[in-house]
Amino acid sequence: MNAYVVLKTLHILSSTLLFGTGLGTAFFMWFTHRTGEVAAIATATRLTVRADFLFTTPAVIAQPLTGYALMRLMGLDLHAPWLQAAMLLYLFTGLCWLPVVWLQWRAAQLAAAALRDGNALPAAYFRYMRIWFALGWPAFLSVIAIFWLMVAKPPLWH
């Protein structure tokens, strides 16, 4: 097996993990949040934080590393407009994702404390979830745009 096949496989697998884990955990966390059931919310938020640590974080690291290696190996121009747009969107996605990681970690802590103490979820939990939800949409749409750019490689500007 040659380096190109290994790198491309790792790049595709890490993008799949990034997108799939993000979409899956967001779906379950949001719809569990909407139930208002503290025990379920505590479990969903805890597992979302764990999934981000185990799957999303390694994929976030692998994407630029394998992408850069593929660029070099394929002789792609770093200044190609589609590639620059993809990299900017990736950075933008990261700027959305970093606060999301903190927000869901804090939401998990607040839900666990509410469950442990037999209390309702505090106002801060709901504030964090509104911001989490709001940051998720631009990140999600940016990842879809990155997929399109990687496949289509359109001539965006010259």
MARBA-3410 file (N, C-alpha, C, O; in Angstrom, 1 decimal):
158
0.8,-1.2,0.0,0.0,0.0,0.0,0.9,1.2,0.0,1.9,1.3,0.8 ~ 0.6,2.2,-0.9,1.4,3.4,-1.0,1.0,4.5,0.0,-0.1,4.4,0.6 ~ 1.8,5.5,0.2,1.6,6.6,1.1,0.3,7.3,0.8,-0.5,7.7,1.7 ~ 0.0,7.6,-0.5,-1.2,8.3,-0.9,-2.4,7.6,-0.4,-3.3,8.2,0.1 ~ -2.5,6.3,-0.7,-3.7,5.5,-0.3,-3.9,5.5,1.3,-5.0,5.7,1.7
-2.8,5.4,2.0,-2.9,5.4,3.5,-3.3,6.8,3.9,-4.2,6.9,4.7 ~ -2.7,7.9,3.4,-3.1,9.2,3.8,-4.5,9.6,3.5,-5.3,10.1,4.3 ~ -4.9,9.2,2.2,-6.3,9.5,1.8,-7.3,8.7,2.6,-8.3,9.3,3.0 ~ -7.0,7.5,2.9,-7.9,6.7,3.8,-8.0,7.3,5.2,-9.1,7.4,5.7 ~ -6.9,7.7,5.8,-6.9,8.3,7.1,-7.7,9.7,7.0,-8.4,10.0,8.0
-7.5,10.4,6.0,-8.1,11.7,5.8,-9.7,11.5,5.7,-10.4,12.2,6.3 ~ -10.1,10.6,4.9,-11.5,10.3,4.8,-12.1,9.7,6.0,-13.2,10.1,6.4 ~ -11.4,8.8,6.7,-11.9,8.3,7.9,-12.0,9.3,9.0,-13.0,9.4,9.7 ~ -11.0,10.2,9.1,-11.1,11.2,10.1,-12.2,12.3,9.8,-12.8,12.8,10.8 ~ -12.4,12.6,8.6,-13.5,13.5,8.2,-14.9,12.8,8.5,-15.8,13.5,8.9
-14.9,11.5,8.3,-16.2,10.8,8.6,-16.4,10.8,10.1,-17.6,11.0,10.6 ~ -15.4,10.5,10.9,-15.5,10.6,12.3,-15.9,12.0,12.8,-16.8,12.1,13.7 ~ -15.3,13.0,12.3,-15.6,14.4,12.7,-17.0,14.7,12.4,-17.7,15.2,13.3 ~ -17.5,14.4,11.2,-18.8,14.8,10.8,-19.9,13.9,11.5,-20.8,14.4,12.1 ~ -19.6,12.6,11.5,-20.6,11.6,12.0,-20.7,11.8,13.5,-21.8,11.7,14.1
-19.6,11.9,14.2,-19.7,12.0,15.7,-20.3,13.3,16.0,-21.2,13.4,17.0 ~ -19.9,14.4,15.3,-20.5,15.7,15.6,-22.1,15.7,15.4,-22.8,16.2,16.2 ~ -22.5,15.2,14.3,-23.9,15.1,14.0,-24.7,14.2,14.9,-25.7,14.6,15.5 ~ -24.1,13.0,15.2,-24.7,12.1,16.1,-24.9,12.6,17.5,-25.9,12.5,18.1 ~ -23.8,13.1,18.1,-23.8,13.5,19.4,-24.7,14.8,19.6,-25.4,15.0,20.6
-24.7,15.7,18.6,-25.5,16.9,18.6,-27.0,16.5,18.6,-27.8,17.0,19.3 ~ -27.3,15.5,17.7,-28.7,15.0,17.7,-29.2,14.5,19.0,-30.2,14.9,19.5 ~ -28.4,13.6,19.6,-28.8,13.0,20.8,-28.8,13.9,22.0,-29.7,13.9,22.9 ~ -27.8,14.8,22.0,-27.7,15.7,23.1,-28.9,16.8,23.1,-29.5,17.1,24.1 ~ -29.2,17.3,21.9,-30.2,18.3,21.7,-31.6,17.7,22.0,-32.4,18.3,22.8
-31.9,16.5,21.5,-33.2,16.0,21.7,-33.4,15.4,23.1,-34.5,15.4,23.7 ~ -32.3,15.0,23.8,-32.4,14.6,25.2,-32.6,15.9,26.0,-33.3,15.9,27.0 ~ -31.9,17.0,25.7,-32.0,18.2,26.4,-33.5,18.7,26.3,-34.0,19.2,27.3 ~ -34.1,18.5,25.2,-35.5,18.9,25.0,-36.5,18.1,25.9,-37.6,18.6,26.2 ~ -36.1,16.9,26.4,-37.0,16.2,27.2,-37.1,16.8,28.6,-38.2,16.7,29.3
-36.1,17.5,29.1,-36.1,18.1,30.4,-35.8,17.1,31.5,-35.8,17.5,32.7 ~ -35.5,15.9,31.1,-35.3,14.8,32.1,-33.8,14.9,32.6,-32.9,14.6,31.8 ~ -33.6,15.3,33.8,-32.3,15.5,34.3,-31.4,14.3,34.2,-30.2,14.5,33.8 ~ -31.9,13.2,34.6,-31.1,11.9,34.5,-30.6,11.6,33.1,-29.4,11.3,32.8 ~ -31.5,11.8,32.2,-31.2,11.5,30.7,-30.2,12.6,30.2,-29.3,12.2,29.5
-30.4,13.8,30.6,-29.6,14.9,30.2,-28.2,14.7,30.8,-27.2,14.9,30.1 ~ -28.1,14.3,32.0,-26.8,14.1,32.6,-26.0,13.0,31.9,-24.8,13.1,31.7 ~ -26.7,11.9,31.5,-26.1,10.8,30.8,-25.7,11.3,29.4,-24.5,11.1,28.9 ~ -26.6,11.9,28.6,-26.3,12.4,27.3,-25.1,13.4,27.2,-24.3,13.3,26.3 ~ -25.1,14.3,28.1,-24.0,15.3,28.1,-22.7,14.7,28.5,-21.7,15.0,27.9
-22.7,13.8,29.4,-21.5,13.1,29.8,-20.9,12.3,28.7,-19.7,12.3,28.4 ~ -21.8,11.6,28.0,-21.4,10.8,26.8,-20.9,11.6,25.6,-20.1,11.2,24.9 ~ -21.6,12.7,25.5,-21.2,13.7,24.4,-19.8,14.2,24.6,-18.9,14.2,23.7 ~ -19.5,14.6,25.9,-18.1,15.0,26.2,-17.1,13.9,26.0,-16.0,14.1,25.4 ~ -17.5,12.7,26.3,-16.6,11.5,26.2,-16.4,11.3,24.7,-15.2,11.0,24.2
-17.4,11.3,23.9,-17.3,11.1,22.4,-16.4,12.1,21.8,-15.6,11.8,20.9 ~ -16.5,13.4,22.2,-15.7,14.4,21.7,-14.2,14.2,22.0,-13.3,14.3,21.2 ~ -14.0,13.7,23.2,-12.6,13.4,23.6,-12.0,12.2,22.8,-10.9,12.2,22.4 ~ -12.8,11.1,22.7,-12.4,9.9,22.1,-12.3,9.9,20.5,-11.4,9.3,19.9 ~ -13.3,10.6,19.9,-13.4,10.6,18.5,-13.2,11.9,17.8,-12.4,12.0,16.8
-13.9,12.9,18.2,-13.8,14.2,17.5,-12.4,14.8,17.7,-11.8,15.3,16.6 ~ -11.9,14.9,18.8,-10.5,15.5,19.0,-9.4,14.9,18.2,-8.7,15.6,17.5 ~ -9.3,13.5,18.2,-8.3,13.0,17.3,-8.6,13.3,15.8,-7.6,13.5,15.0 ~ -9.8,13.3,15.4,-10.2,13.6,14.0,-9.8,15.1,13.7,-9.3,15.3,12.6 ~ -10.1,16.0,14.6,-9.7,17.4,14.4,-8.2,17.5,14.2,-7.8,18.4,13.4
-7.4,16.7,14.9,-6.0,16.8,14.8,-5.5,16.1,13.5,-4.7,16.6,12.8 ~ -6.1,15.0,13.1,-5.8,14.2,12.0,-6.1,15.0,10.7,-5.3,14.8,9.7 ~ -7.2,15.7,10.6,-7.6,16.3,9.4,-6.5,17.3,8.8,-6.2,17.1,7.6 ~ -6.0,18.2,9.5,-5.0,19.1,8.9,-3.7,18.4,8.6,-3.0,18.7,7.7 ~ -3.3,17.4,9.5,-2.1,16.7,9.3,-2.1,15.9,8.0,-1.2,15.9,7.2
-3.2,15.1,7.9,-3.3,14.3,6.7,-3.6,15.1,5.4,-3.1,14.8,4.3 ~ -4.3,16.2,5.6,-4.6,17.1,4.5,-3.4,17.7,4.0,-3.1,17.8,2.8 ~ -2.5,18.2,4.9,-1.3,18.9,4.5,-0.4,17.8,3.8,0.2,18.1,2.7 ~ -0.3,16.7,4.4,0.6,15.6,3.8,0.1,15.2,2.4,0.8,15.0,1.4 ~ -1.3,15.2,2.2,-1.8,14.9,0.9,-1.5,16.0,-0.1,-1.2,15.7,-1.3
-1.7,17.2,0.3,-1.3,18.4,-0.5,0.1,18.3,-1.0,0.3,18.5,-2.2 ~ 1.0,18.0,-0.1,2.4,17.9,-0.5,2.7,16.8,-1.5,3.3,16.9,-2.5 ~ 2.1,15.6,-1.1,2.3,14.4,-1.9,1.7,14.6,-3.3,2.3,14.1,-4.3 ~ 0.6,15.3,-3.4,-0.1,15.5,-4.7,0.4,16.7,-5.5,0.0,16.9,-6.6 ~ 1.2,17.5,-4.8,1.7,18.7,-5.5,0.7,19.8,-5.7,0.7,20.6,-6.6
-0.3,19.8,-4.8,-1.4,20.8,-4.9,-0.9,22.2,-4.5,0.0,22.3,-3.6 ~ -1.4,23.2,-5.1,-1.0,24.5,-4.8,-1.8,25.0,-3.5,-3.0,25.0,-3.5 ~ -1.0,25.3,-2.5,-1.6,25.8,-1.2,-2.5,27.0,-1.5,-3.4,27.3,-0.6 ~ -2.2,27.8,-2.5,-3.0,29.0,-2.8,-4.2,28.8,-3.7,-4.8,29.7,-4.2 ~ -4.5,27.5,-4.0,-5.7,27.3,-4.8,-6.9,27.8,-4.1,-7.0,27.5,-2.9
-7.7,28.6,-4.8,-8.9,29.2,-4.1,-9.8,28.2,-3.3,-10.2,28.5,-2.2 ~ -10.1,27.1,-3.9,-11.0,26.1,-3.2,-10.3,25.6,-2.0,-11.0,25.3,-1.0 ~ -9.0,25.4,-2.0,-8.2,24.9,-0.9,-8.2,26.0,0.2,-8.3,25.7,1.4 ~ -7.9,27.2,-0.2,-7.9,28.3,0.8,-9.3,28.4,1.5,-9.4,28.6,2.7 ~ -10.3,28.4,0.7,-11.7,28.4,1.2,-11.9,27.3,2.2,-12.5,27.5,3.3
-11.5,26.1,1.9,-11.7,24.9,2.7,-10.9,25.1,4.1,-11.5,24.8,5.1 ~ -9.7,25.6,4.0,-8.9,25.8,5.2,-9.5,26.9,6.1,-9.6,26.8,7.3 ~ -10.0,28.0,5.4,-10.7,29.1,6.2,-11.9,28.5,6.9,-12.2,28.9,8.1 ~ -12.7,27.8,6.2,-13.9,27.2,6.8,-13.6,26.2,7.9,-14.3,26.1,8.9 ~ -12.5,25.5,7.8,-12.0,24.6,8.8,-11.6,25.4,10.1,-12.0,25.0,11.2
-10.9,26.5,9.9,-10.6,27.3,11.0,-11.8,27.9,11.7,-11.9,28.0,12.9 ~ -12.8,28.4,10.8,-14.0,28.9,11.4,-14.8,27.8,12.2,-15.3,28.1,13.2 ~ -14.8,26.6,11.6,-15.5,25.5,12.3,-14.8,25.3,13.7,-15.5,25.1,14.7 ~ -13.5,25.3,13.7,-12.8,25.2,15.0,-13.1,26.3,16.0,-13.1,26.0,17.2 ~ -13.2,27.5,15.5,-13.6,28.6,16.3,-15.0,28.4,16.9,-15.2,28.9,18.0
-15.8,27.7,16.2,-17.2,27.4,16.8,-17.1,26.2,17.7,-17.7,26.2,18.8 ~ -16.2,25.2,17.4,-16.2,24.0,18.1,-15.5,24.2,19.5,-16.0,23.6,20.5 ~ -14.5,25.0,19.6,-13.8,25.1,20.9,-14.7,25.6,22.0,-14.7,25.0,23.1 ~ -15.5,26.6,21.8,-16.4,27.0,22.8,-17.5,25.9,23.1,-18.0,25.8,24.2 ~ -17.9,25.2,22.0,-18.9,24.2,22.1,-18.4,23.1,23.1,-19.2,22.6,23.9
-17.1,22.7,23.0,-16.5,21.7,23.9,-16.7,22.2,25.3,-17.0,21.4,26.2 ~ -16.3,23.4,25.6,-16.4,23.9,26.9,-17.8,24.0,27.4,-18.2,23.6,28.5 ~ -18.7,24.5,26.5,-20.2,24.6,26.9,-20.8,23.2,27.2,-21.5,23.1,28.2 ~ -20.5,22.2,26.4,-21.1,20.9,26.7,-20.4,20.3,28.0,-21.1,19.5,28.7 ~ -19.2,20.6,28.2,-18.5,20.1,29.4,-19.2,20.7,30.7,-19.5,20.0,31.6
-19.4,22.0,30.6,-20.1,22.7,31.7,-21.5,22.2,31.8,-22.0,22.1,33.0 ~ -22.2,22.0,30.7,-23.6,21.5,30.8,-23.6,20.2,31.4,-24.5,19.9,32.2 ~ -22.6,19.3,31.1,-22.5,18.0,31.7,-22.3,18.1,33.2,-22.9,17.4,34.0 ~ -21.4,19.0,33.7,-21.2,19.2,35.1,-22.4,19.7,35.8,-22.8,19.2,36.9 ~ -23.1,20.7,35.2,-24.3,21.2,35.8,-25.4,20.1,35.9,-26.2,20.1,36.9
-25.6,19.3,34.8,-26.6,18.3,34.9,-26.3,17.2,35.9,-27.2,16.7,36.6 ~ -25.0,16.8,36.0,-24.6,15.8,37.0,-24.8,16.3,38.4,-25.3,15.6,39.2 ~ -24.5,17.6,38.6,-24.8,18.2,40.0,-26.3,18.2,40.3,-26.7,18.0,41.4 ~ -27.1,18.6,39.3,-28.5,18.7,39.5,-29.1,17.3,39.8,-29.9,17.1,40.7 ~ -28.6,16.3,39.1,-29.0,14.9,39.3,-28.6,14.4,40.7,-29.4,13.9,41.5
-27.3,14.7,41.1,-26.8,14.3,42.3,-27.5,14.9,43.5,-27.8,14.3,44.5 ~ -27.9,16.2,43.4,-28.5,16.9,44.5,-30.0,16.9,44.4,-30.7,17.4,45.3 ~ -30.6,16.3,43.4,-32.0,16.3,43.3,-32.6,17.6,42.9,-33.8,17.8,43.3 ~ -31.9,18.4,42.2,-32.4,19.8,41.9,-32.8,19.8,40.4,-32.5,19.0,39.6 ~ -33.5,20.9,40.1,-33.7,21.2,38.7,-32.5,21.7,38.0,-31.5,22.2,38.7
-32.4,21.7,36.7,-31.3,22.2,36.0,-31.3,23.8,36.2,-32.3,24.4,36.1 ~ -30.1,24.3,36.5,-30.0,25.8,36.7,-30.1,26.6,35.4,-30.0,26.0,34.3 ~ -30.3,27.8,35.6,-30.5,28.7,34.4,-29.2,28.7,33.5,-29.3,28.8,32.3 ~ -28.1,28.6,34.2,-26.8,28.6,33.4,-26.8,27.4,32.4,-26.3,27.6,31.3 ~ -27.3,26.3,32.8,-27.4,25.1,31.9,-28.1,25.5,30.6,-27.7,25.2,29.5
-29.3,26.1,30.7,-30.1,26.5,29.6,-29.4,27.6,28.7,-29.6,27.6,27.5 ~ -28.7,28.5,29.4,-28.0,29.5,28.6,-26.9,28.9,27.8,-26.7,29.2,26.7 ~ -26.1,27.9,28.4,-25.1,27.2,27.7,-25.6,26.4,26.6,-25.0,26.4,25.5 ~ -26.8,25.8,26.7,-27.3,25.0,25.7,-27.8,25.9,24.5,-27.7,25.5,23.3 ~ -28.3,27.1,24.8,-28.7,28.0,23.7,-27.5,28.4,22.9,-27.6,28.4,21.6
-26.4,28.7,23.5,-25.2,29.1,22.8,-24.6,27.9,22.1,-24.2,28.1,20.9 ~ -24.6,26.7,22.7,-24.2,25.5,22.1,-24.9,25.2,20.8,-24.3,24.9,19.8 ~ -26.2,25.4,20.9,-27.1,25.1,19.7,-26.8,26.2,18.6,-26.6,25.8,17.4 ~ -26.6,27.4,19.0,-26.4,28.5,18.0,-25.0,28.3,17.3,-24.9,28.6,16.1 ~ -24.0,27.9,18.0,-22.7,27.7,17.5,-22.6,26.4,16.6,-21.8,26.3,15.7
-23.5,25.5,16.9,-23.5,24.2,16.1,-23.9,24.4,14.7,-23.3,23.7,13.8 ~ -24.8,25.2,14.4,-25.3,25.4,13.0,-24.3,25.9,12.0,-24.1,25.3,11.0 ~ -23.6,27.0,12.3,-22.6,27.5,11.4,-21.4,26.5,11.2,-20.9,26.3,10.1 ~ -21.1,25.8,12.3,-20.0,24.8,12.2,-20.5,23.6,11.3,-19.7,23.2,10.4 ~ -21.7,23.1,11.5,-22.2,22.1,10.7,-22.3,22.4,9.2,-21.9,21.7,8.3
-22.8,23.6,8.9,-22.9,24.1,7.5,-21.5,24.3,6.9,-21.3,24.0,5.7 ~ -20.6,24.7,7.7,-19.2,24.9,7.2,-18.6,23.6,6.8,-17.9,23.5,5.8 ~ -18.8,22.5,7.6,-18.3,21.2,7.3,-18.9,20.7,6.0,-18.2,20.1,5.2 ~ -20.2,20.9,5.8,-20.8,20.5,4.5,-20.1,21.2,3.4,-19.9,20.6,2.3 ~ -19.9,22.5,3.5,-19.2,23.3,2.5,-17.8,22.8,2.2,-17.4,22.7,1.1
-17.1,22.4,3.3,-15.8,21.8,3.1,-15.8,20.5,2.3,-15.0,20.3,1.4 ~ -16.8,19.7,2.6,-16.9,18.4,1.8,-17.1,18.8,0.3,-16.5,18.2,-0.5 ~ -18.0,19.7,0.1,-18.3,20.1,-1.3,-17.0,20.7,-2.0,-16.7,20.3,-3.1 ~ -16.3,21.5,-1.3,-15.0,22.1,-1.8,-14.0,21.0,-2.1,-13.4,21.0,-3.2 ~ -13.9,20.0,-1.3,-13.0,18.9,-1.5,-13.3,18.0,-2.7,-12.4,17.5,-3.4
-14.6,17.9,-2.9,-15.1,17.0,-4.0,-15.0,17.8,-5.3,-14.5,17.4,-6.3 ~ -15.6,19.0,-5.3,-15.8,19.8,-6.6,-14.5,20.6,-7.0,-14.3,20.7,-8.2 ~ -13.7,21.0,-6.0,-12.5,21.8,-6.3,-12.8,22.9,-7.3,-12.2,23.0,-8.3 ~ -13.8,23.7,-7.0,-14.3,24.7,-8.0,-13.3,25.9,-8.1,-12.6,26.2,-7.2 ~ -13.2,26.5,-9.3,-12.4,27.7,-9.4,-13.1,29.0,-8.9,-13.9,29.6,-9.6
-13.0,29.2,-7.6,-13.7,30.3,-6.9,-13.4,31.7,-7.3,-14.3,32.5,-7.6 ~ -12.1,32.0,-7.3,-11.6,33.3,-7.7,-10.2,33.1,-8.3,-9.6,32.1,-8.1 ~ -9.8,34.1,-8.9,-8.4,34.1,-9.6,-7.5,35.2,-9.1,-6.4,35.2,-9.6
END
